[in-house]
Amino acid sequence: MNTLNKQTITLAIAAFLWIAQTENTSAKRAPAGDAGGHNKRGIELAEQKQYDAAVAEFTKAIQASPKDPRGYNNRGTAYRASGKLAEAAGDFSKAIEIAPKDYSGYMERGETEVMQNQFDAALADLDKAVQLKPDEAVSYKFRGFAEIGLTQWDRAVADFTTAIEKNPNDPQSYDRRAWANRNLKNYDAAVSDYTALIEKNPADAEALVKRGATYVSMTQYEKAIADYQAALKLKPDDYDTVQRLQYAQGMLAARNAPPPTATPVPKEAPGLITPLNIGIAVAVLVIIAVVARLVTRGKSEGEPTSGRIR
């Protein structure tokens, strides 16, 4: 899950800008305008990554207009961008309480719950976000993140596919769909997504490595080696990729090695007790017995016997 968290953290600033872009829509539903311009200044500060200062401005906006969900959504996003996930979730919950039919609160809280590994809660919020705005690609993408966290690979593939259909230029949706397909052993589909990423950005070393790893799973070691070598040209000091390359080369060498030559097994010398030796021994004994009998018979017939008892 660390990889997933890094990806969602990277998206925090982008999500904040999304809030800024939808501010006008929220303003139509808000009971008052941007009190004192605090929301506007907060967004400008957040774009400059001055998150603490942005939080201060959004807090002023909330104080000036406590029933306006924009202040809570914006401050929550600034909290999240600075790593304060619990505070962010609290603000999004408040925004939902104020405007329970507003898409923004559910979407932002769902994203934050994904980053907290609270995947079941995230699914509930993101389901609601999809219901409220079924055309927003980002809702399907983050729901796919939650489904990956719950190892619901099939559902994740479906959500990332929808996200790609609605926003074909988001590389994360391709990357995560490929990961879900790898876990389903749909290796051809995973290779297709990594290839799409590489075609869009030939300098994407990470996509090359991931496609190489997929080729290894398919035992297509030659293709894996080519991808690892291409990745190392982009990042020569990546030790993990070096190890992956060596593994693929070793597996290919082992597969192509000639079969070992069979070593003849030496025959054991026959023992003394064999049928032949037994036959010879019996024959010798018979001959000895016959000779002995003839000698004995010759003595008894040729020598006189005495009647005296000795």
C-alpha positions in Angstrom: 0.0 0.0 0.0 2.9 2.4 0.3 3.0 2.8 -3.5 -0.7 3.6 -3.5 -0.2 6.2 -0.7 2.6 7.9 -2.6 0.4 8.2 -5.7 -2.5 9.7 -3.8 -0.3 12.1 -2.0 1.0 13.2 -5.3 -2.5 13.9 -6.4 -3.3 16.1 -3.4 -2.3 19.3 -5.1 -4.1 18.4 -8.3 -7.2 17.7 -6.3 -6.9 21.1 -4.6 -6.8 22.8 -7.9 -9.9 20.8 -8.9 -11.6 22.3 -5.9 -10.6 25.7 -7.1 -11.9 25.0 -10.6 -15.3 24.0 -9.2 -15.6 26.8 -6.8 -18.0 28.7 -9.0 -20.4 25.8 -8.9 -20.2 25.6 -5.1 -20.7 29.4 -4.9 -24.1 29.0 -6.6 -25.2 26.8 -3.7 -23.5 28.7 -0.9 -25.6 31.1 1.2 -23.0 33.8 0.7 -20.1 34.7 -1.5 -16.4 34.4 -0.7 -16.4 36.4 2.5 -13.5 38.8 2.4 -11.9 36.9 -0.5 -10.3 34.4 1.9 -11.1 31.4 -0.2 -9.5 33.0 -3.2 -6.4 34.0 -1.3 -6.2 30.5 0.3 -6.3 28.9 -3.1 -3.5 31.1 -4.4 -1.4 30.3 -1.3 -2.0 26.6 -1.8 -0.9 26.8 -5.4 2.4 28.1 -4.0 2.5 25.2 -1.6 2.2 27.5 1.4 -0.3 25.2 3.1 -0.2 26.6 6.6 -0.9 30.1 5.3 -3.7 28.6 3.1 -5.2 26.9 6.1 -5.3 30.2 8.0 -7.1 31.9 5.1 -9.6 29.1 4.8 -10.2 29.3 8.5 -11.1 32.9 8.2 -13.5 32.0 5.4 -15.2 29.5 7.6 -15.5 32.0 10.4 -17.0 34.5 8.1 -19.4 32.0 6.5 -19.7 28.9 8.7 -22.5 27.4 6.5 -20.5 27.6 3.3 -19.1 24.1 2.5 -16.4 25.6 0.3 -14.3 26.8 3.2 -14.3 23.3 4.8 -13.6 21.5 1.5 -10.7 23.9 0.7 -9.2 23.8 4.2 -9.5 20.0 4.2 -7.6 19.8 1.0 -4.9 22.1 2.3 -4.6 19.9 5.4 -4.4 16.8 3.2 -1.7 18.3 1.0 0.4 19.0 4.2 -0.1 15.4 5.5 -2.7 16.2 8.1 -5.2 13.5 7.1 -7.3 13.4 10.3 -7.9 17.1 10.2 -8.7 16.9 6.5 -11.3 14.1 7.0 -12.9 16.2 9.8 -13.3 19.2 7.5 -14.8 17.1 4.7 -17.2 15.5 7.1 -18.3 18.9 8.1 -18.8 19.9 4.5 -21.0 16.8 3.9 -23.0 17.7 7.0 -23.7 21.2 5.6 -24.3 20.0 2.0 -25.2 16.3 2.0 -26.0 16.4 -1.7 -22.7 18.1 -2.7 -20.4 15.8 -4.7 -17.2 17.6 -3.4 -17.3 16.5 0.2 -17.8 12.8 -0.6 -15.1 12.8 -3.3 -12.5 14.5 -1.1 -13.3 12.5 2.0 -13.1 9.3 0.0 -9.7 10.3 -1.4 -8.5 11.0 2.1 -9.8 7.7 3.4 -7.9 5.9 0.7 -4.7 7.6 1.9 -5.5 6.4 5.4 -6.0 2.8 4.2 -9.7 3.0 5.3 -10.8 1.3 2.1 -14.3 0.3 3.1 -15.2 3.8 4.2 -13.6 5.2 1.1 -15.8 2.9 -1.1 -19.0 4.1 0.6 -18.0 7.8 0.0 -16.8 7.2 -3.6 -20.0 5.2 -4.4 -21.9 8.3 -3.4 -19.7 10.6 -5.4 -20.2 8.4 -8.5 -24.0 8.6 -7.9 -23.9 12.4 -7.6 -21.6 13.0 -10.6 -21.4 9.9 -12.8 -19.3 11.7 -15.5 -16.4 12.6 -13.2 -13.4 10.3 -14.1 -11.6 11.0 -10.8 -14.3 9.3 -8.7 -13.9 6.0 -10.6 -10.1 6.3 -10.3 -10.1 6.7 -6.6 -12.7 4.0 -6.1 -10.4 1.8 -8.1 -7.6 2.7 -5.6 -9.9 1.6 -2.8 -10.8 -1.6 -4.6 -7.1 -2.4 -5.1 -6.6 -1.9 -1.3 -9.3 -4.5 -0.8 -7.8 -6.8 -3.5 -11.1 -6.5 -5.5 -9.1 -6.8 -8.7 -12.0 -7.3 -11.2 -13.9 -4.3 -9.8 -10.8 -2.2 -9.9 -10.2 -3.0 -13.6 -13.7 -2.0 -14.4 -13.4 1.3 -12.6 -10.1 2.2 -14.1 -11.5 1.3 -17.5 -14.3 3.8 -17.0 -11.9 6.4 -15.7 -9.8 6.0 -18.9 -12.8 6.2 -21.1 -13.7 9.5 -19.4 -10.1 10.8 -19.2 -7.8 8.9 -21.5 -4.8 11.2 -20.7 -4.4 10.2 -17.0 -1.4 7.9 -16.7 -2.3 6.7 -13.2 -5.4 4.9 -14.4 -3.4 2.9 -17.0 -0.8 2.1 -14.4 -3.2 0.9 -11.7 -5.4 -1.0 -14.2 -2.2 -2.8 -15.3 -1.4 -3.7 -11.7 -4.9 -5.1 -11.2 -4.6 -7.1 -14.3 -1.3 -8.5 -13.3 -2.8 -9.7 -10.1 -5.6 -11.4 -12.2 -2.8 -12.9 -14.3 -4.2 -11.0 -17.3 -0.6 -10.3 -18.4 -1.4 -9.4 -22.0 -3.8 -6.7 -20.8 -1.2 -5.4 -18.4 1.5 -5.2 -21.1 -0.9 -3.3 -23.3 -1.4 -0.6 -20.6 2.3 -0.3 -19.9 2.9 0.0 -23.6 0.4 2.8 -23.8 2.2 4.6 -21.0 5.6 4.1 -22.7 4.2 5.4 -26.1 2.9 8.5 -24.3 6.2 9.0 -22.5 9.2 7.0 -23.8 11.3 8.3 -20.9 9.0 6.6 -18.3 11.6 4.2 -16.8 9.1 3.0 -14.2 6.7 1.8 -16.9 9.5 0.0 -18.7 10.5 -1.8 -15.5 6.9 -2.8 -14.8 6.4 -4.1 -18.3 9.7 -6.0 -17.9 8.4 -7.6 -14.7 5.2 -8.6 -16.5 7.2 -10.2 -19.3 9.1 -12.2 -16.6 5.8 -13.4 -15.3 5.1 -14.6 -18.8 8.6 -16.2 -19.1 9.3 -13.9 -22.0 12.8 -13.2 -20.8 14.2 -11.6 -24.0 11.5 -8.9 -23.9 12.0 -8.4 -20.2 15.8 -7.9 -20.7 15.2 -5.4 -23.4 12.9 -3.3 -21.2 15.3 -3.5 -18.2 18.2 -2.4 -20.4 16.1 0.5 -21.7 15.2 1.5 -18.2 18.8 1.5 -17.1 19.7 3.8 -19.9 17.3 6.3 -18.4 18.3 5.5 -14.7 21.7 3.8 -14.7 22.0 3.7 -10.9 18.7 1.9 -10.2 20.1 -1.1 -8.3 16.6 -2.8 -8.2 16.4 -2.8 -12.0 20.0 -4.1 -12.2 19.0 -7.1 -10.0 15.8 -7.6 -12.1 18.0 -7.6 -15.3 20.4 -10.2 -13.8 17.6 -12.4 -12.8 16.0 -12.4 -16.3 19.4 -13.0 -17.9 20.0 -15.9 -15.5 16.6 -17.5 -16.2 17.1 -17.1 -20.0 20.6 -18.7 -19.8 19.2 -21.6 -17.7 16.5 -22.2 -20.3 18.8 -22.1 -23.2 21.5 -24.2 -21.6 22.1 -27.6 -23.4 20.9 -30.7 -21.4 23.6 -32.3 -19.3 25.4 -35.3 -20.7 24.4 -38.5 -19.0 27.3 -40.1 -17.0 27.5 -43.9 -17.5 27.0 -45.7 -14.2 29.9 -48.2 -13.6 28.8 -51.8 -13.3 29.6 -53.5 -10.1 32.0 -56.5 -10.2 30.0 -59.8 -9.7 30.4 -61.4 -6.3 31.7 -64.9 -5.6 28.3 -66.4 -5.1 26.9 -66.6 -8.6 25.0 -69.4 -10.3 28.1 -70.3 -12.4 30.3 -70.5 -9.3 27.7 -72.5 -7.4 27.5 -75.0 -10.3 31.3 -75.3 -10.5 31.5 -75.9 -6.7 28.8 -78.6 -6.8 30.6 -80.3 -9.7 33.9 -80.2 -7.8 32.3 -81.7 -4.7 30.7 -84.5 -6.8 34.0 -85.3 -8.4 35.7 -85.3 -5.0 33.0 -87.6 -3.6 33.3 -90.0 -6.5 37.1 -90.1 -6.2 36.9 -90.7 -2.5 34.4 -93.5 -3.1 36.6 -95.2 -5.6 39.7 -95.0 -3.3 37.7 -96.4 -0.4 36.3 -99.2 -2.5 39.8 -100.2 -3.7 41.1 -100.6 -0.2 38.2 -102.7 1.0 38.5 -105.0 -2.0 42.3 -105.4 -2.2 43.3 -105.7 1.5 42.7 -108.8 3.6 40.8 -108.3 6.7 41.7 -109.9 10.0 39.1 -111.5 12.1 40.9 -110.5 15.2 39.4 -107.8 17.2 41.8 -105.0 17.8 
